[in-house]
Amino acid sequence: MTRPIRVEIFLDAIRHNYLFAKQKAPKSRAWAVVKADAYGHGIRRVAAALADVADGFALLNVEDALALRADGVTAPIMLLEGPFDAGEVKTMADYLLSGAVHGVHQLSWLAAAPGPVEVWPKVNSGMNRLGFRPAELAAVLAELAAMPQVSIGALMTHFATADDTAGVEEQWATFEPLVRGLGLPVSAANSAALWDFPATHCDWVRPGICLYGCSPFADRLGGEMGLKAAMRLSADVIAVQTLAAGEAVGYGRRFIADKPMRVGIVACGYADGYPRVADNGTPVAVDGVPSGLVGRVSMDMLAVDLSDLPTAGVGSTVELWGPNVPIETVAASAGTIGYELMCAIAPRVPRVYSDAGLGQA
């Protein structure tokens, strides 16, 4: 493929971030959350990079779990939404997969499980997405206790606002008294709670976005938290335009030059996963030098300002996000979050993996 665009994945950064996250909760075990193809980073490569250090891998679907088992991953694997049908319960038993249980329909499937299955009952402590209501938990645990083939790995919940000023107080006040004294392991902390709410660390923490170097907080960058960016999206300048004052760039004439300027046309667009709604001035780095987006992002191209970069031209590399251009800043300019940008990289963009520091071939 000759189109000059690529996404680089730094596996050593992911390993650093996992180990750094574990330092935040030294008495807890930590799931490496690798759902959504490891947030766009490649689940199989990420799991291989963490295989000797991760306490377990948390993901979404059975297919990914089986791929990891086929790759030789023997660490615990947990399905964050549990089985989606009765057949998946058998798969869980056959391949030693754990899974959340959050609804009565799953209880009926578990009752017919053909072999040992570990489950993680989920409590809806206020997010109102998945989970049993607090008043239902005792009956659910009694029903599970009557299933000799079923064991409980931990009780879990998920915080809706651990990443903002609302915090976790309300949900924690619902969940913690409910599970206190039951003698069962507990898992509650996501990336944000891992950093800001140590009381919620308990037995298992679930670092997700922080593994990939991105902050879960709106007011902090991953680099400021000690994390390393694990993804760089970059593309090359494929043409240069010289504008006179009053001339426009791109669809809709959203950017009009107020003085003579040079503009670089870059081989990346919204079909590659770069957000179409990114505003003028969204930061980029051209050959390592800061600059900004000009004009509207199109399907296959975008434009950047080269006015103060006299040596930049066709062939110059433009970092769209990565170690020099925080993904959180780009996301904020586009009115979204880093999670979405990571997950939105299109299959047509070649992945390039760096194993530096891992001792891998």
Salt bridges, closest charged atoms under 4 A:
GLU8 OE2 - ARG232 NH1 3.32
ASP52 OD1 - ARG15 NH1 2.78
ASP55 OD2 - LYS22 NZ 2.52
ASP71 OD1 - ARG44 NH2 2.56
ASP94 OD2 - LYS90 NZ 2.71
GLU176 OE1 - ARG180 NH2 2.54
ASP196 OD2 - ARG220 NH2 2.76
ASP219 OD1 - ARG220 NE 3.61
ASP236 OD1 - ARG6 NH1 3.19
ASP272 OD2 - ARG3 NH2 2.85
ASP272 OD1 - ARG348 NE 2.65
ASP300 OD1 - ARG348 NH2 2.71
GLU319 OE1 - ARG232 NE 2.87
ASP355 OD2 - ARG45 NH2 3.41
